């Protein structure tokens, strides 16, 4: 049987990386869909800003594989990029994650706008004008305020069929703005699944005449931007039962605010203004059930006796989930080492 392996990787473009992919057709007698059955591959790094023309080969090393629900005998292969000498490429954010025991759990809330290719405006926006103000679009039902549901529903089905731990969808605050949620035990797995879900979403738009905009503030003015809120926990947060521990971990984020913002997505200053359910990019704050803070302590965690998770609301919709997770883990682990009470 011949199978189609879609190798997916992240390019070297800055400030925001793009997904690239190409198909390898292989013959297998009884393919089980495991990484052990497939090998590394290469690509022309000089065409993706990851190498020079005189030494252009970059390696794709498969790290996760999922069934491709839109292709017969197809598989989606998420890859890390390595240099020819076997060292991680500088564009490889996945290798920054220090979570070998998968103690960290992540739930990402991926917001995005569906854009009409013809108008280059979000769905529901008329040429030369604006739809009604925000208020009626969030979790709306009906053709007056809801745009793009057919694509969103099809994308959800594809993600579930691919085996992703897909947890939900909803229309967001602005017209044409949506969100999906994914959860995984293990930071690398969470990052893999967000990228595969983004790939399926982007590929799906090819048949609609639309495209996905991940810019955190594509529509200026009194419209919400798009984020990728990062809900995270580890054994400490899930079991401590201590307000002091929660606040100690939150405080650990304060002195490294700049380091976090640096990997939380380009143009995030346009979104993190202190308005539209955000904290200012120049400030750091945390609070219980406060969506205007940098980090929200969920009310559910408090009600469970200070056991649960935290939500970093600062990552932008265009952020790399690998780098976001890697930075959060580094900060939490530093807090655990320094605080005797943790």
C-alpha positions as CSV (number, residue, x, y, z in Angstrom):
1,X,0.0,0.0,0.0
2,X,1.2,3.5,-0.8
3,X,0.8,6.1,1.8
4,X,1.0,9.9,1.7
5,X,3.2,11.5,4.4
6,X,2.7,15.2,4.7
7,X,5.9,16.5,6.4
8,X,5.2,19.8,8.2
9,X,7.8,22.2,9.6
10,X,8.2,25.8,10.6
11,X,10.3,28.1,8.4
12,X,12.8,30.7,9.4
13,X,10.9,33.9,8.7
14,X,10.9,36.6,11.3
15,X,9.2,38.0,13.3
16,X,6.6,35.3,12.7
17,X,7.3,31.8,11.4
18,X,5.1,30.1,8.7
19,X,4.2,26.5,8.3
20,X,5.6,24.7,5.3
21,X,4.8,21.2,4.1
22,X,5.5,18.7,1.3
23,X,4.4,15.2,0.6
24,X,6.4,12.0,0.5
25,X,4.7,8.9,-1.0
26,X,6.0,5.7,0.4
27,X,5.1,2.0,0.0
28,X,4.4,0.1,3.2
29,X,3.1,-3.4,3.6
30,X,1.2,-2.8,6.9
31,X,1.7,0.8,8.1
32,X,0.7,1.3,11.7
33,X,1.1,5.1,11.8
34,X,4.2,5.2,14.1
35,X,7.2,7.4,14.0
36,X,9.4,4.3,14.0
37,X,8.2,3.4,10.6
38,X,9.2,6.7,8.9
39,X,12.5,8.5,8.5
40,X,14.0,11.9,8.4
41,X,13.7,14.0,5.3
42,X,15.3,17.2,4.0
43,X,14.3,20.5,2.3
44,X,15.8,23.5,0.7
45,X,16.5,25.8,3.5
46,X,17.6,28.6,1.2
47,X,14.0,29.0,0.1
48,X,12.7,29.3,3.7
49,X,15.3,31.6,5.2
50,X,16.9,28.7,7.1
51,X,20.1,28.2,5.0
52,X,22.2,29.6,2.3
53,X,22.2,28.5,-1.3
54,X,25.7,27.0,-1.1
55,X,24.7,24.8,1.9
56,X,21.0,24.6,1.6
57,X,19.9,21.2,3.1
58,X,18.0,21.3,6.4
59,X,16.8,18.1,8.1
60,X,13.2,17.4,9.1
61,X,13.0,15.1,12.1
62,X,9.5,13.7,12.7
63,X,8.3,14.2,16.3
64,X,4.6,13.4,16.0
65,X,2.3,11.7,13.5
66,X,-1.5,11.9,13.1
67,X,-4.0,10.4,10.5
68,X,-4.8,12.9,7.8
69,X,-8.6,12.8,7.7
70,X,-8.8,14.6,4.4
71,X,-6.6,12.2,2.4
72,X,-6.9,8.6,1.6
73,X,-4.0,6.7,3.2
74,X,-2.7,10.1,4.4
75,X,-0.7,11.0,7.5
76,X,0.3,14.4,9.0
77,X,3.9,14.4,10.2
78,X,5.0,17.3,12.5
79,X,8.8,17.8,12.3
80,X,11.6,19.6,14.1
81,X,14.2,21.3,11.9
82,X,17.8,20.4,12.4
83,X,21.0,21.6,10.7
84,X,23.0,19.2,8.5
85,X,25.4,18.5,11.4
86,X,22.5,17.2,13.6
87,X,22.2,20.3,15.8
88,X,18.8,22.0,16.3
89,X,18.2,24.9,13.9
90,X,17.9,28.3,15.5
91,X,14.3,28.4,14.3
92,X,13.5,25.2,16.3
93,X,11.4,26.4,19.2
94,X,10.4,22.9,20.2
95,X,13.9,22.1,21.5
96,X,13.6,24.9,24.0
97,X,11.0,23.0,26.1
98,X,12.4,21.4,29.3
99,X,9.6,19.0,30.1
100,X,11.1,15.5,29.8
101,X,8.7,14.0,32.3
102,X,5.6,15.7,30.8
103,X,4.7,17.0,34.2
104,X,3.4,20.2,32.6
105,X,-0.1,20.2,31.1
106,X,-1.1,22.9,28.7
107,X,-4.5,24.0,27.3
108,X,-4.2,26.6,24.5
109,X,-7.1,28.8,23.4
110,X,-6.3,29.7,19.8
111,X,-8.2,32.8,18.5
112,X,-8.2,33.9,14.9
113,X,-10.0,35.8,12.3
114,X,-11.5,34.3,9.1
115,X,-10.8,36.7,6.3
116,X,-12.5,37.0,2.9
117,X,-9.8,36.7,0.2
118,X,-11.7,39.0,-2.1
119,X,-12.1,41.9,0.4
120,X,-9.2,41.1,2.7
121,X,-11.6,41.9,5.6
122,X,-13.0,39.6,8.3
123,X,-16.2,37.8,7.5
124,X,-19.2,40.1,8.3
125,X,-17.3,43.3,7.4
126,X,-18.7,45.2,4.4
127,X,-16.4,46.9,1.9
128,X,-15.7,50.5,3.0
129,X,-17.5,50.2,6.3
130,X,-18.0,48.3,9.5
131,X,-20.6,45.8,10.8
132,X,-22.5,46.5,14.0
133,X,-20.4,47.1,17.2
134,X,-19.0,44.4,19.4
135,X,-21.5,42.8,21.8
136,X,-23.7,40.5,19.7
137,X,-21.0,38.3,18.0
138,X,-19.6,36.5,21.0
139,X,-21.0,33.0,21.1
140,X,-23.8,34.2,18.8
141,X,-26.3,32.0,16.9
142,X,-28.0,32.9,13.7
143,X,-27.0,34.5,10.3
144,X,-27.2,38.1,11.5
145,X,-24.2,37.9,13.7
146,X,-22.5,34.5,13.0
147,X,-20.1,34.2,10.1
148,X,-18.0,31.2,9.0
149,X,-19.6,28.5,11.1
150,X,-19.4,26.0,8.2
151,X,-15.6,26.2,8.1
152,X,-15.3,26.1,11.9
153,X,-17.5,23.0,12.2
154,X,-15.6,21.2,9.4
155,X,-12.3,22.1,11.0
156,X,-13.4,20.7,14.4
157,X,-14.4,17.4,12.7
158,X,-11.1,17.2,11.0
159,X,-9.1,17.8,14.2
160,X,-11.1,15.2,16.1
161,X,-10.7,12.7,13.2
162,X,-7.0,13.3,13.3
163,X,-6.9,12.3,16.9
164,X,-6.1,15.7,18.4
165,X,-7.4,16.4,21.9
166,X,-9.7,19.0,20.6
167,X,-11.9,20.5,23.4
168,X,-14.2,23.1,21.9
169,X,-15.0,26.0,19.6
170,X,-16.8,29.3,20.0
171,X,-17.3,32.5,18.0
172,X,-15.3,35.4,19.6
173,X,-16.1,39.0,20.4
174,X,-15.4,40.5,17.0
175,X,-17.2,39.7,13.8
176,X,-15.6,36.9,11.9
177,X,-13.4,36.0,14.9
178,X,-13.4,32.4,16.3
179,X,-11.5,30.3,18.8
180,X,-10.7,26.6,19.3
181,X,-9.2,24.9,22.4
182,X,-6.8,22.1,22.7
183,X,-5.4,20.3,25.8
184,X,-2.5,18.0,26.2
185,X,-0.5,16.4,29.0
186,X,3.1,17.3,28.0
187,X,4.2,20.7,26.6
188,X,5.7,19.3,23.4
189,X,2.5,17.4,22.7
190,X,0.4,20.5,23.2
191,X,2.6,22.4,20.8
192,X,2.5,19.7,18.2
193,X,-1.3,19.6,18.3
194,X,-1.7,23.4,18.0
195,X,0.5,23.4,14.9
196,X,-1.3,20.4,13.4
197,X,-4.7,22.1,14.1
198,X,-3.4,25.3,12.5
199,X,-2.3,23.4,9.5
200,X,-5.7,21.7,9.1
201,X,-7.4,25.1,9.4
202,X,-5.2,26.9,6.9
203,X,-5.4,24.0,4.4
204,X,-9.2,24.0,4.7
205,X,-9.5,27.6,3.8
206,X,-8.1,26.8,0.3
207,X,-11.6,25.4,-0.7
208,X,-13.5,28.4,0.7
209,X,-11.9,31.4,-0.8
210,X,-11.0,32.6,2.7
211,X,-7.8,32.7,4.7
212,X,-6.9,32.8,8.4
213,X,-5.4,35.9,10.0
214,X,-3.3,35.2,13.1
215,X,-2.2,38.8,13.5
216,X,-3.1,39.8,17.1
217,X,-4.8,43.1,16.0
218,X,-5.8,42.9,12.3
219,X,-8.7,45.4,12.8
220,X,-7.7,48.6,14.5
221,X,-10.1,50.5,16.7
222,X,-12.7,49.3,19.1
223,X,-12.4,45.6,18.2
224,X,-10.9,42.8,20.3
225,X,-7.5,41.4,19.2
226,X,-6.7,37.7,19.0
227,X,-4.7,35.8,21.6
228,X,-3.6,32.3,22.3
229,X,-4.2,32.1,26.1
230,X,-2.0,29.5,27.7
231,X,-3.6,27.5,30.6
232,X,-0.9,25.6,32.4
233,X,-0.3,23.4,35.4
234,X,2.2,21.0,36.9
235,X,2.1,18.8,40.0
236,X,2.7,21.7,42.3
237,X,-0.2,23.7,41.0
238,X,-2.5,20.7,40.7
239,X,-1.9,19.6,44.3
240,X,-0.5,22.3,46.5
241,X,-3.7,23.6,48.1
242,X,-2.0,26.9,49.0
243,X,-2.8,30.4,48.0
244,X,0.8,31.4,48.9
245,X,2.2,28.9,46.4
246,X,0.0,30.2,43.6
247,X,1.0,33.8,44.3
248,X,4.7,32.8,44.6
249,X,4.5,31.3,41.2
250,X,2.7,34.3,39.8
251,X,5.2,36.7,41.3
252,X,8.0,34.7,39.6
253,X,6.7,36.0,36.2
254,X,7.0,39.7,37.2
255,X,10.8,40.1,36.9
256,X,10.9,38.2,33.6
257,X,8.1,40.0,31.9
258,X,10.3,41.2,29.0
259,X,11.6,37.7,28.4
260,X,8.0,36.4,28.1
261,X,6.8,39.2,25.9
262,X,9.7,38.5,23.6
263,X,8.3,35.1,22.7
264,X,4.6,35.8,23.0
265,X,4.2,36.9,19.4
266,X,4.9,39.9,17.1
267,X,2.8,43.0,17.1
268,X,1.4,42.1,20.5
269,X,1.8,45.7,21.7
270,X,-1.2,46.5,19.4
271,X,-3.3,44.0,21.3
272,X,-2.0,44.3,24.9
273,X,-3.3,47.9,25.6
274,X,-5.1,47.5,28.8
275,X,-8.4,47.4,26.9
276,X,-10.5,44.7,25.3
277,X,-9.9,42.1,28.1
278,X,-6.1,42.6,28.2
279,X,-3.5,44.0,30.5
280,X,-1.0,46.6,29.2
281,X,2.1,45.1,27.7
282,X,4.2,47.4,29.9
283,X,2.6,46.1,33.2
284,X,2.4,42.8,35.0
285,X,-0.5,41.8,37.1
286,X,-2.5,38.8,38.4
287,X,-5.8,38.3,40.0
288,X,-8.6,35.9,40.7
289,X,-11.1,35.6,37.8
290,X,-9.7,38.8,36.3
291,X,-9.5,38.8,32.5
292,X,-7.9,42.2,32.6
293,X,-4.8,40.8,34.3
294,X,-1.6,39.3,32.7
295,X,-2.2,36.1,34.6
296,X,-5.7,35.0,35.7
297,X,-6.1,32.7,38.7
298,X,-9.2,30.7,37.7
299,X,-12.1,30.9,40.2
300,X,-12.4,27.1,39.9
301,X,-8.9,26.7,41.3
302,X,-9.7,28.8,44.3
303,X,-13.0,26.9,44.9
304,X,-11.1,23.6,44.8
305,X,-8.9,24.7,47.6
306,X,-6.1,26.4,45.6
307,X,-5.5,23.4,43.3
308,X,-5.6,23.6,39.6
309,X,-4.0,25.8,36.9
310,X,-3.1,29.3,35.9
311,X,-3.9,31.2,32.7
312,X,-1.3,33.5,31.0
313,X,-3.5,35.7,28.9
314,X,-0.6,37.6,27.2
315,X,0.4,35.2,24.3
316,X,-0.7,36.5,20.9
317,X,-2.6,34.4,18.4
318,X,0.5,34.3,16.2
319,X,2.8,33.1,18.9
320,X,4.7,29.8,18.7
321,X,3.2,27.5,21.3
322,X,6.5,25.7,21.7
323,X,8.3,28.9,22.7
324,X,5.4,30.0,24.9
325,X,5.4,26.7,26.8
326,X,9.2,26.6,27.0
327,X,9.3,30.0,28.6
328,X,6.5,29.4,31.0
329,X,8.1,26.1,32.2
330,X,11.4,27.9,32.8
331,X,9.8,30.5,35.0
332,X,7.7,28.0,37.0
333,X,10.7,25.8,37.6
334,X,12.8,28.8,38.7
335,X,10.0,29.7,41.2
336,X,10.0,26.1,42.6
337,X,13.7,26.1,43.1
338,X,13.8,29.5,44.9
339,X,10.7,29.2,47.1
340,X,11.0,27.0,50.1
341,X,7.3,26.9,50.4
342,X,6.7,25.5,46.9
